[in-house]
Structure formats: C-alpha cells, structure tokens
Amino acid sequence: MMDEFTDYSEAIKIDKSLKLPEPSDWECYLFGGDTLKWIPSKGKEPNWFWRKMQYLLFGNMWVKREKNT
C-alpha cells in the first residue's frame, strides 16, 4: 500500500506572495471625524457628485493626498 502513495508536496507549488492594489490619491474621513479613514484602490474613487453627496448626507470628507516625490 505504501508504494501507491505519492508525495505531491514538491509538485504543488503555492504562490504565497500577496499583491495589493495601488492606493488612490484620495482618502475619505468617515462620519465627520478623523479617526476612521478609508483609502480606495486607484481608479475606484467616487466622482465629484458622490463625494459631495457623501459629505452632505453622512459627513464623509474626501481629501486629495499630496504625492511624495
């Protein structure tokens, strides 16, 4: 029976690297405070209308981050 057992640990190689999306230039301070901050993925930030509506309804303030060069 042991002859039929095959060790697949070398054949199966798992890529353990984690690739995170690039962060956006915008950050959102949630519910009018400065303790909760959310930074969306690049290209996933809301447009002007949605940023303004979030501010009016929930107090979420969107701020464009400065780029470090």
Jmol script that loads the backbone (N, CA, C; Angstrom):
load data "model"
ATOM      1  N   MET A   1       0.809  -1.192   0.000  1.00  0.00           N
ATOM      2  CA  MET A   1       0.000   0.000   0.000  1.00  0.00           C
ATOM      3  C   MET A   1       0.855   1.261   0.000  1.00  0.00           C
ATOM      4  N   MET A   2       1.974   1.278   0.660  1.00  0.00           N
ATOM      5  CA  MET A   2       2.808   2.471   0.713  1.00  0.00           C
ATOM      6  C   MET A   2       3.416   2.791  -0.639  1.00  0.00           C
ATOM      7  N   ASP A   3       3.538   1.794  -1.528  1.00  0.00           N
ATOM      8  CA  ASP A   3       4.100   2.058  -2.847  1.00  0.00           C
ATOM      9  C   ASP A   3       3.169   2.916  -3.685  1.00  0.00           C
ATOM     10  N   GLU A   4       1.867   2.862  -3.427  1.00  0.00           N
ATOM     11  CA  GLU A   4       0.910   3.625  -4.213  1.00  0.00           C
ATOM     12  C   GLU A   4       0.818   5.086  -3.754  1.00  0.00           C
ATOM     13  N   PHE A   5       1.342   5.376  -2.563  1.00  0.00           N
ATOM     14  CA  PHE A   5       1.288   6.738  -2.043  1.00  0.00           C
ATOM     15  C   PHE A   5       2.339   7.599  -2.737  1.00  0.00           C
ATOM     16  N   THR A   6       1.896   8.734  -3.255  1.00  0.00           N
ATOM     17  CA  THR A   6       2.812   9.650  -3.922  1.00  0.00           C
ATOM     18  C   THR A   6       2.822  10.969  -3.161  1.00  0.00           C
ATOM     19  N   ASP A   7       4.001  11.488  -2.935  1.00  0.00           N
ATOM     20  CA  ASP A   7       4.141  12.764  -2.236  1.00  0.00           C
ATOM     21  C   ASP A   7       4.063  13.894  -3.265  1.00  0.00           C
ATOM     22  N   TYR A   8       2.979  14.681  -3.182  1.00  0.00           N
ATOM     23  CA  TYR A   8       2.769  15.775  -4.126  1.00  0.00           C
ATOM     24  C   TYR A   8       3.256  17.125  -3.591  1.00  0.00           C
ATOM     25  N   SER A   9       3.907  17.137  -2.458  1.00  0.00           N
ATOM     26  CA  SER A   9       4.298  18.409  -1.864  1.00  0.00           C
ATOM     27  C   SER A   9       5.280  19.178  -2.748  1.00  0.00           C
ATOM     28  N   GLU A  10       6.126  18.503  -3.487  1.00  0.00           N
ATOM     29  CA  GLU A  10       7.052  19.186  -4.392  1.00  0.00           C
ATOM     30  C   GLU A  10       6.375  19.578  -5.703  1.00  0.00           C
ATOM     31  N   ALA A  11       5.393  18.812  -6.112  1.00  0.00           N
ATOM     32  CA  ALA A  11       4.722  19.083  -7.381  1.00  0.00           C
ATOM     33  C   ALA A  11       3.778  20.285  -7.268  1.00  0.00           C
ATOM     34  N   ILE A  12       3.192  20.465  -6.114  1.00  0.00           N
ATOM     35  CA  ILE A  12       2.259  21.573  -5.907  1.00  0.00           C
ATOM     36  C   ILE A  12       3.024  22.723  -5.278  1.00  0.00           C
ATOM     37  N   LYS A  13       3.159  23.807  -6.022  1.00  0.00           N
ATOM     38  CA  LYS A  13       3.849  24.977  -5.502  1.00  0.00           C
ATOM     39  C   LYS A  13       2.836  26.100  -5.383  1.00  0.00           C
ATOM     40  N   ILE A  14       2.692  26.600  -4.188  1.00  0.00           N
ATOM     41  CA  ILE A  14       1.716  27.650  -3.923  1.00  0.00           C
ATOM     42  C   ILE A  14       2.438  28.983  -3.896  1.00  0.00           C
ATOM     43  N   ASP A  15       1.901  29.927  -4.669  1.00  0.00           N
ATOM     44  CA  ASP A  15       2.452  31.276  -4.675  1.00  0.00           C
ATOM     45  C   ASP A  15       1.923  32.005  -3.448  1.00  0.00           C
ATOM     46  N   LYS A  16       2.796  32.267  -2.494  1.00  0.00           N
ATOM     47  CA  LYS A  16       2.380  32.876  -1.239  1.00  0.00           C
ATOM     48  C   LYS A  16       2.536  34.393  -1.236  1.00  0.00           C
ATOM     49  N   SER A  17       2.859  34.973  -2.373  1.00  0.00           N
ATOM     50  CA  SER A  17       3.013  36.427  -2.403  1.00  0.00           C
ATOM     51  C   SER A  17       1.641  37.085  -2.507  1.00  0.00           C
ATOM     52  N   LEU A  18       1.490  38.189  -1.827  1.00  0.00           N
ATOM     53  CA  LEU A  18       0.238  38.925  -1.794  1.00  0.00           C
ATOM     54  C   LEU A  18       0.415  40.207  -2.586  1.00  0.00           C
ATOM     55  N   LYS A  19      -0.424  40.388  -3.595  1.00  0.00           N
ATOM     56  CA  LYS A  19      -0.328  41.577  -4.438  1.00  0.00           C
ATOM     57  C   LYS A  19      -1.490  42.504  -4.109  1.00  0.00           C
ATOM     58  N   LEU A  20      -1.182  43.601  -3.439  1.00  0.00           N
ATOM     59  CA  LEU A  20      -2.195  44.564  -3.057  1.00  0.00           C
ATOM     60  C   LEU A  20      -2.400  45.582  -4.173  1.00  0.00           C
ATOM     61  N   PRO A  21      -3.627  46.071  -4.337  1.00  0.00           N
ATOM     62  CA  PRO A  21      -3.860  47.091  -5.364  1.00  0.00           C
ATOM     63  C   PRO A  21      -3.212  48.407  -4.965  1.00  0.00           C
ATOM     64  N   GLU A  22      -2.895  49.212  -5.964  1.00  0.00           N
ATOM     65  CA  GLU A  22      -2.275  50.505  -5.718  1.00  0.00           C
ATOM     66  C   GLU A  22      -3.288  51.438  -5.063  1.00  0.00           C
ATOM     67  N   PRO A  23      -2.910  52.138  -3.981  1.00  0.00           N
ATOM     68  CA  PRO A  23      -3.859  53.039  -3.323  1.00  0.00           C
ATOM     69  C   PRO A  23      -4.140  54.283  -4.151  1.00  0.00           C
ATOM     70  N   SER A  24      -5.302  54.855  -3.939  1.00  0.00           N
ATOM     71  CA  SER A  24      -5.736  56.049  -4.651  1.00  0.00           C
ATOM     72  C   SER A  24      -5.062  57.288  -4.080  1.00  0.00           C
ATOM     73  N   ASP A  25      -5.180  58.389  -4.806  1.00  0.00           N
ATOM     74  CA  ASP A  25      -4.702  59.677  -4.308  1.00  0.00           C
ATOM     75  C   ASP A  25      -5.713  60.319  -3.372  1.00  0.00           C
ATOM     76  N   TRP A  26      -6.881  59.717  -3.221  1.00  0.00           N
ATOM     77  CA  TRP A  26      -7.946  60.262  -2.377  1.00  0.00           C
ATOM     78  C   TRP A  26      -8.063  59.450  -1.103  1.00  0.00           C
ATOM     79  N   GLU A  27      -8.398  60.125   0.007  1.00  0.00           N
ATOM     80  CA  GLU A  27      -8.711  59.442   1.246  1.00  0.00           C
ATOM     81  C   GLU A  27     -10.002  60.034   1.802  1.00  0.00           C
ATOM     82  N   CYS A  28     -10.779  59.207   2.476  1.00  0.00           N
ATOM     83  CA  CYS A  28     -12.081  59.599   2.990  1.00  0.00           C
ATOM     84  C   CYS A  28     -12.079  59.502   4.503  1.00  0.00           C
ATOM     85  N   TYR A  29     -12.386  60.614   5.171  1.00  0.00           N
ATOM     86  CA  TYR A  29     -12.563  60.632   6.616  1.00  0.00           C
ATOM     87  C   TYR A  29     -14.034  60.368   6.882  1.00  0.00           C
ATOM     88  N   LEU A  30     -14.323  59.218   7.485  1.00  0.00           N
ATOM     89  CA  LEU A  30     -15.688  58.746   7.619  1.00  0.00           C
ATOM     90  C   LEU A  30     -16.430  59.413   8.767  1.00  0.00           C
ATOM     91  N   PHE A  31     -17.678  59.759   8.531  1.00  0.00           N
ATOM     92  CA  PHE A  31     -18.629  60.261   9.513  1.00  0.00           C
ATOM     93  C   PHE A  31     -18.151  61.518  10.235  1.00  0.00           C
ATOM     94  N   GLY A  32     -17.480  62.394   9.498  1.00  0.00           N
ATOM     95  CA  GLY A  32     -17.110  63.695  10.024  1.00  0.00           C
ATOM     96  C   GLY A  32     -15.968  63.702  11.020  1.00  0.00           C
ATOM     97  N   GLY A  33     -15.319  62.611  11.211  1.00  0.00           N
ATOM     98  CA  GLY A  33     -14.231  62.545  12.187  1.00  0.00           C
ATOM     99  C   GLY A  33     -12.884  62.363  11.526  1.00  0.00           C
ATOM    100  N   ASP A  34     -11.877  62.226  12.350  1.00  0.00           N
ATOM    101  CA  ASP A  34     -10.544  61.963  11.815  1.00  0.00           C
ATOM    102  C   ASP A  34      -9.980  60.638  12.320  1.00  0.00           C
ATOM    103  N   THR A  35     -10.814  59.828  12.987  1.00  0.00           N
ATOM    104  CA  THR A  35     -10.336  58.543  13.499  1.00  0.00           C
ATOM    105  C   THR A  35     -10.507  57.417  12.483  1.00  0.00           C
ATOM    106  N   LEU A  36     -11.579  57.458  11.699  1.00  0.00           N
ATOM    107  CA  LEU A  36     -11.802  56.433  10.673  1.00  0.00           C
ATOM    108  C   LEU A  36     -11.439  57.008   9.319  1.00  0.00           C
ATOM    109  N   LYS A  37     -10.487  56.347   8.644  1.00  0.00           N
ATOM    110  CA  LYS A  37     -10.047  56.814   7.334  1.00  0.00           C
ATOM    111  C   LYS A  37     -10.066  55.636   6.371  1.00  0.00           C
ATOM    112  N   TRP A  38     -10.527  55.886   5.164  1.00  0.00           N
ATOM    113  CA  TRP A  38     -10.590  54.856   4.135  1.00  0.00           C
ATOM    114  C   TRP A  38      -9.896  55.378   2.886  1.00  0.00           C
ATOM    115  N   ILE A  39      -9.010  54.551   2.309  1.00  0.00           N
ATOM    116  CA  ILE A  39      -8.321  54.885   1.069  1.00  0.00           C
ATOM    117  C   ILE A  39      -8.704  53.821   0.046  1.00  0.00           C
ATOM    118  N   PRO A  40      -9.453  54.199  -1.002  1.00  0.00           N
ATOM    119  CA  PRO A  40      -9.868  53.210  -2.004  1.00  0.00           C
ATOM    120  C   PRO A  40      -8.709  52.839  -2.938  1.00  0.00           C
ATOM    121  N   SER A  41      -8.934  51.843  -3.769  1.00  0.00           N
ATOM    122  CA  SER A  41      -7.962  51.462  -4.786  1.00  0.00           C
ATOM    123  C   SER A  41      -7.918  52.532  -5.871  1.00  0.00           C
ATOM    124  N   LYS A  42      -6.794  52.608  -6.556  1.00  0.00           N
ATOM    125  CA  LYS A  42      -6.643  53.600  -7.620  1.00  0.00           C
ATOM    126  C   LYS A  42      -7.661  53.324  -8.722  1.00  0.00           C
ATOM    127  N   GLY A  43      -8.388  54.368  -9.113  1.00  0.00           N
ATOM    128  CA  GLY A  43      -9.413  54.248 -10.139  1.00  0.00           C
ATOM    129  C   GLY A  43     -10.782  53.882  -9.595  1.00  0.00           C
ATOM    130  N   LYS A  44     -10.897  53.605  -8.296  1.00  0.00           N
ATOM    131  CA  LYS A  44     -12.169  53.212  -7.698  1.00  0.00           C
ATOM    132  C   LYS A  44     -12.768  54.322  -6.829  1.00  0.00           C
ATOM    133  N   GLU A  45     -12.164  55.508  -6.829  1.00  0.00           N
ATOM    134  CA  GLU A  45     -12.687  56.600  -6.012  1.00  0.00           C
ATOM    135  C   GLU A  45     -13.926  57.200  -6.680  1.00  0.00           C
ATOM    136  N   PRO A  46     -14.856  57.722  -5.876  1.00  0.00           N
ATOM    137  CA  PRO A  46     -16.082  58.279  -6.451  1.00  0.00           C
ATOM    138  C   PRO A  46     -15.829  59.631  -7.132  1.00  0.00           C
ATOM    139  N   ASN A  47     -16.751  60.001  -8.019  1.00  0.00           N
ATOM    140  CA  ASN A  47     -16.624  61.279  -8.710  1.00  0.00           C
ATOM    141  C   ASN A  47     -17.092  62.421  -7.812  1.00  0.00           C
ATOM    142  N   TRP A  48     -17.062  63.632  -8.343  1.00  0.00           N
ATOM    143  CA  TRP A  48     -17.377  64.817  -7.564  1.00  0.00           C
ATOM    144  C   TRP A  48     -18.766  64.749  -6.931  1.00  0.00           C
ATOM    145  N   PHE A  49     -19.762  64.330  -7.697  1.00  0.00           N
ATOM    146  CA  PHE A  49     -21.132  64.269  -7.212  1.00  0.00           C
ATOM    147  C   PHE A  49     -21.259  63.350  -5.999  1.00  0.00           C
ATOM    148  N   TRP A  50     -20.701  62.152  -6.082  1.00  0.00           N
ATOM    149  CA  TRP A  50     -20.821  61.199  -4.980  1.00  0.00           C
ATOM    150  C   TRP A  50     -20.038  61.644  -3.763  1.00  0.00           C
ATOM    151  N   ARG A  51     -18.892  62.283  -3.985  1.00  0.00           N
ATOM    152  CA  ARG A  51     -18.136  62.813  -2.844  1.00  0.00           C
ATOM    153  C   ARG A  51     -18.940  63.891  -2.128  1.00  0.00           C
ATOM    154  N   LYS A  52     -19.588  64.792  -2.890  1.00  0.00           N
ATOM    155  CA  LYS A  52     -20.396  65.858  -2.297  1.00  0.00           C
ATOM    156  C   LYS A  52     -21.620  65.288  -1.573  1.00  0.00           C
ATOM    157  N   MET A  53     -22.280  64.294  -2.164  1.00  0.00           N
ATOM    158  CA  MET A  53     -23.449  63.697  -1.530  1.00  0.00           C
ATOM    159  C   MET A  53     -23.072  62.965  -0.241  1.00  0.00           C
ATOM    160  N   GLN A  54     -21.946  62.264  -0.231  1.00  0.00           N
ATOM    161  CA  GLN A  54     -21.494  61.604   0.987  1.00  0.00           C
ATOM    162  C   GLN A  54     -21.210  62.620   2.086  1.00  0.00           C
ATOM    163  N   TYR A  55     -20.675  63.779   1.698  1.00  0.00           N
ATOM    164  CA  TYR A  55     -20.421  64.821   2.687  1.00  0.00           C
ATOM    165  C   TYR A  55     -21.734  65.384   3.238  1.00  0.00           C
ATOM    166  N   LEU A  56     -22.693  65.654   2.365  1.00  0.00           N
ATOM    167  CA  LEU A  56     -23.956  66.230   2.806  1.00  0.00           C
ATOM    168  C   LEU A  56     -24.794  65.263   3.648  1.00  0.00           C
ATOM    169  N   LEU A  57     -24.803  63.994   3.291  1.00  0.00           N
ATOM    170  CA  LEU A  57     -25.644  63.018   3.988  1.00  0.00           C
ATOM    171  C   LEU A  57     -24.989  62.400   5.224  1.00  0.00           C
ATOM    172  N   PHE A  58     -23.700  62.088   5.130  1.00  0.00           N
ATOM    173  CA  PHE A  58     -23.042  61.333   6.194  1.00  0.00           C
ATOM    174  C   PHE A  58     -21.898  62.076   6.870  1.00  0.00           C
ATOM    175  N   GLY A  59     -21.466  63.185   6.304  1.00  0.00           N
ATOM    176  CA  GLY A  59     -20.337  63.911   6.862  1.00  0.00           C
ATOM    177  C   GLY A  59     -18.992  63.355   6.436  1.00  0.00           C
ATOM    178  N   ASN A  60     -18.976  62.475   5.429  1.00  0.00           N
ATOM    179  CA  ASN A  60     -17.712  61.924   4.938  1.00  0.00           C
ATOM    180  C   ASN A  60     -16.972  62.990   4.142  1.00  0.00           C
ATOM    181  N   MET A  61     -15.753  63.285   4.543  1.00  0.00           N
ATOM    182  CA  MET A  61     -14.985  64.315   3.861  1.00  0.00           C
ATOM    183  C   MET A  61     -13.864  63.673   3.051  1.00  0.00           C
ATOM    184  N   TRP A  62     -13.855  63.951   1.746  1.00  0.00           N
ATOM    185  CA  TRP A  62     -12.838  63.429   0.846  1.00  0.00           C
ATOM    186  C   TRP A  62     -11.740  64.461   0.684  1.00  0.00           C
ATOM    187  N   VAL A  63     -10.487  64.012   0.823  1.00  0.00           N
ATOM    188  CA  VAL A  63      -9.328  64.891   0.708  1.00  0.00           C
ATOM    189  C   VAL A  63      -8.342  64.250  -0.250  1.00  0.00           C
ATOM    190  N   LYS A  64      -7.827  65.060  -1.174  1.00  0.00           N
ATOM    191  CA  LYS A  64      -6.811  64.550  -2.102  1.00  0.00           C
ATOM    192  C   LYS A  64      -5.455  64.575  -1.385  1.00  0.00           C
ATOM    193  N   ARG A  65      -4.792  63.434  -1.369  1.00  0.00           N
ATOM    194  CA  ARG A  65      -3.493  63.320  -0.700  1.00  0.00           C
ATOM    195  C   ARG A  65      -2.411  63.935  -1.576  1.00  0.00           C
ATOM    196  N   GLU A  66      -1.402  64.491  -0.928  1.00  0.00           N
ATOM    197  CA  GLU A  66      -0.255  65.032  -1.663  1.00  0.00           C
ATOM    198  C   GLU A  66       0.691  63.892  -2.002  1.00  0.00           C
ATOM    199  N   LYS A  67       1.241  63.959  -3.196  1.00  0.00           N
ATOM    200  CA  LYS A  67       2.186  62.933  -3.621  1.00  0.00           C
ATOM    201  C   LYS A  67       3.563  63.279  -3.093  1.00  0.00           C
ATOM    202  N   ASN A  68       4.241  62.261  -2.561  1.00  0.00           N
ATOM    203  CA  ASN A  68       5.618  62.438  -2.098  1.00  0.00           C
ATOM    204  C   ASN A  68       6.560  62.119  -3.233  1.00  0.00           C
ATOM    205  N   THR A  69       7.354  63.080  -3.625  1.00  0.00           N
ATOM    206  CA  THR A  69       8.310  62.840  -4.721  1.00  0.00           C
ATOM    207  C   THR A  69       9.705  62.792  -4.229  1.00  0.00           C
TER     208      THR A  69
END
end "model"
wireframe off; spacefill off
backbone 0.3
color backbone group
